[in-house]
Amino acid sequence: MDIKISVRHGRLHEATQEHIRAKAMKLTHLFQRLMMIEVVVDLQDKIVEFLVSAEHKHDFVASKSDPDILAAVDQVMDKLERQVSKYKEKIMEHRRTPATGEVVKPPKQP
């Protein structure tokens, strides 16, 4: 899985980038079918945005504005964790749900 971090209007310290990578890797523990995670950090407007691509063309997007970049990353991760777990539950429930068609009983024989 690829993790791309892009920064607008400045540079991030290597420690901050590693913190973001470590947080992003936690998403793979929730859902293994993630293909790529793109992180966009806008230092001028103090916005952090995550774009997560999963198999079968399903994307998760979350963004947050906060003066503290690391706090914004934590808040975005909370949003993404909810989105991913909700999607995973939806997939798992779809697999478990039996067909809703009625079973026709054979007519009684006298």
C-alpha positions as CSV (number, residue, x, y, z in Angstrom):
1,M,0.0,0.0,0.0
2,D,1.3,3.4,-0.9
3,I,1.1,6.5,1.3
4,K,1.7,9.8,-0.4
5,I,2.1,13.0,1.6
6,S,2.0,16.3,-0.2
7,V,2.3,19.7,1.4
8,R,1.1,23.0,0.1
9,H,2.7,26.3,1.1
10,G,5.7,24.9,3.0
11,R,7.5,21.8,4.2
12,L,6.8,19.3,7.0
13,H,9.4,18.1,9.4
14,E,10.4,14.4,8.9
15,A,9.1,13.6,12.3
16,T,5.7,15.0,11.4
17,Q,5.6,13.0,8.2
18,E,6.5,9.8,10.1
19,H,3.7,10.5,12.6
20,I,1.2,10.9,9.7
21,R,2.5,7.7,8.1
22,A,2.2,5.8,11.3
23,K,-1.4,7.0,11.8
24,A,-2.3,6.1,8.2
25,M,-0.9,2.6,8.6
26,K,-3.4,2.0,11.4
27,L,-6.2,2.1,8.8
28,T,-4.8,-1.1,7.3
29,H,-5.5,-2.9,10.6
30,L,-9.2,-2.0,10.2
31,F,-9.5,-2.9,6.5
32,Q,-6.9,-4.8,4.6
33,R,-8.2,-3.9,1.1
34,L,-6.8,-0.4,1.0
35,M,-4.8,0.4,-2.1
36,M,-3.5,4.0,-1.5
37,I,-3.6,6.7,1.0
38,E,-3.0,10.3,-0.1
39,V,-2.5,13.0,2.5
40,V,-2.7,16.7,1.6
41,V,-1.5,19.1,4.2
42,D,-2.1,22.8,3.6
43,L,0.1,24.8,5.9
44,Q,-1.4,28.2,4.9
45,D,-5.0,27.3,5.8
46,K,-4.1,24.6,8.3
47,I,-6.1,21.9,6.6
48,V,-5.4,18.2,6.6
49,E,-7.1,16.0,4.0
50,F,-6.9,12.2,3.6
51,L,-8.0,10.5,0.4
52,V,-8.1,6.7,0.9
53,S,-8.7,4.4,-2.1
54,A,-9.9,0.9,-1.5
55,E,-10.5,-2.1,-3.8
56,H,-13.6,-2.0,-6.0
57,K,-13.4,1.8,-6.5
58,H,-14.6,2.8,-3.1
59,D,-13.0,6.0,-1.8
60,F,-13.0,7.5,1.7
61,V,-12.4,11.2,2.1
62,A,-12.0,13.2,5.3
63,S,-10.6,16.7,6.0
64,K,-10.2,18.9,9.0
65,S,-9.0,22.4,9.7
66,D,-7.1,23.0,12.9
67,P,-4.2,25.4,13.9
68,D,-2.3,22.3,15.2
69,I,-1.5,20.0,12.3
70,L,-1.1,16.9,14.5
71,A,-4.5,17.5,16.2
72,A,-6.1,17.8,12.7
73,V,-4.5,14.5,11.7
74,D,-5.9,12.8,14.8
75,Q,-9.4,14.2,14.1
76,V,-9.3,13.2,10.4
77,M,-8.2,9.7,11.5
78,D,-11.2,9.4,13.8
79,K,-13.5,10.3,10.9
80,L,-11.8,7.8,8.6
81,E,-11.9,5.0,11.2
82,R,-15.7,5.5,11.5
83,Q,-16.1,5.5,7.7
84,V,-14.0,2.4,7.1
85,S,-15.6,0.4,9.9
86,K,-19.1,1.4,8.8
87,Y,-18.2,0.3,5.2
88,K,-16.6,-3.0,6.5
89,E,-19.8,-3.7,8.6
90,K,-21.9,-3.1,5.5
91,I,-19.9,-5.5,3.4
92,M,-19.9,-8.2,6.1
93,E,-23.6,-7.8,6.8
94,H,-24.3,-8.1,3.0
95,R,-22.5,-11.4,3.0
96,R,-24.4,-12.8,5.9
97,T,-27.9,-11.7,4.9
98,P,-29.8,-14.6,3.5
99,A,-32.0,-14.2,0.5
100,T,-35.3,-12.5,1.3
101,G,-37.4,-14.6,-1.1
102,E,-40.1,-16.7,0.5
103,V,-39.8,-20.5,0.4
104,V,-42.8,-22.1,-1.2
105,K,-44.1,-25.1,0.7
106,P,-45.2,-28.1,-1.3
107,P,-49.0,-28.6,-1.3
108,K,-50.3,-31.0,1.3
109,Q,-51.3,-34.4,0.0
110,P,-54.5,-36.0,1.4
